[in-house]
Amino acid sequence: MKSHFSISLRLTLWISAAFICGFVAFGGAMWLDLNHTTSQGRTKTITGRARRLAELLQSTQFEPSDRESAKFNDFAEATPEGRFIQVYDLDRNRIYPEPPAPAVDFPWPRQALDGTAGISEAPYNGRLYRVFARRIDVHPKPLLILVAGNLEDNRLLLQRFSFGLIVSTPVLLAVSALCGYFLSRRALDPVDRLTASVRSITIGNLSKRLSFSATGDELQRLAQTCNEMLARLENAVGQIARFTADASHELRSPLSLIRTLAEVALRDPRIDDSSASAFREIVTEAENAALLLDDMLTLARADAGHVEAVFEPVDLTSLLAEVCARAMPLVDVKRHTLAVDFGACKKHSICGDETSLRRLFWILLDNAIKYTPAGGRIALSLDCVNGRSRVTVTDTGIGISAAALPHIFDRFYRADASRSYEEGTGLGLAIAKWIAGIHQATLTAHSDEGLGATFQLVFPPAA
Ligand code: ADP
């Protein structure tokens, strides 16, 4: 199932949810336990009072006298809730405190007054009381001890506990979300680093390997597996590159032999017109095939890491002027105008491989001439932006569609519009991109279909 949330966000949510569920369960259990303990404690207190009173009454075998009343009063006064201890006979006549002495008008529950022993609850003055009734057999008649204990403290304690739980929930939620985010980031950071390393590996640097710490965990296994896969890929690509390079190299000789033989045949004065035309075709095709082989050999060598480049100071102004001069015959044939603008630069030196750069500029200029209908305008300029040399080639040609634009630097790619328009191999811009790459330069293309194209090469700042 596709999720729109990142793993770290999902982990954060899960950790927070688990934390909060745990906290709610723990808080609930604590609340129940507190409720039970305090309630038990209250019951124990009032039953204890009833027991002590029963012992007192039984020890005297109930001799209602002033002395006994005084004993009861002493007991009641010594007890925190002494006003809620009363003694009745089974006819519901109050024995202690002895009438007419005033007593708390407590609403003793009916079952307590009926002599049913046990625990019940009754409200009094807006508070809840726990009531305990105990029947004792003393001479001459059985008595009923009624004791009530206030449950208000318990209620307040539970209320304060619940309040504490509720108030701490959002705080805990925030803390757990922060912890969750921090933990998930910590756990996923190595994954991000691994992803960035994998992304940086292209066909041009397949010898690169992912670095990992020897933790023995899943990530180490993943990195090792990726490295093994990269090794296999490097080996396979190396084999293909070597095969392409060897094949291109081996095909060169028979091709040049075919071309030479065709040229020799063309020089024979006895040759008839149709044979001459066929041999001229052979020469042209052999030339095209030789160019294609040359391009393939360049790319195959580039893939295999054989960069035959000599980096030394190159004056871009004179190199571009040379390439333009070489292109002039083609420009003239198509009746284009070629505008060259070097701005104020008399000399513009960069560090590069002159042969490769000549080839790159030629590819850009040749394409501009090729893909511009006769009578078009081509402009080549050189300037310096933020310390970077910039070469721009613009034409008023057929342009490149938005769909084709992202692919023009791919090998053997040719836009549909250009296929029917001009001959080509589809390797020129791939080579141009590679040459730009070994110079740490960026080569970009902009175009509106039908309105021409602009290629821009920006070199790194001069050291
Ligand atoms: P090709 O040998 O086909 O010219 P390239 O690699 O040089 O191969 O160019 C790839 C494709 O990019 C061309 O086939 C063409 O469709 C397009 N292209 C390149 N330069 C231009 C340009 N200046 N104007 C229009 N299309 C161009």
Residues whose N, C-alpha, C, O or C-beta is under 5 A from the ligand:
A	BS01	ADP	N367 A368 Y371 G397 I398 G399 I400 I408 Y413 R414 A415 S418 E423 G424 T425 G426 L427 G428 L429 A430 A453
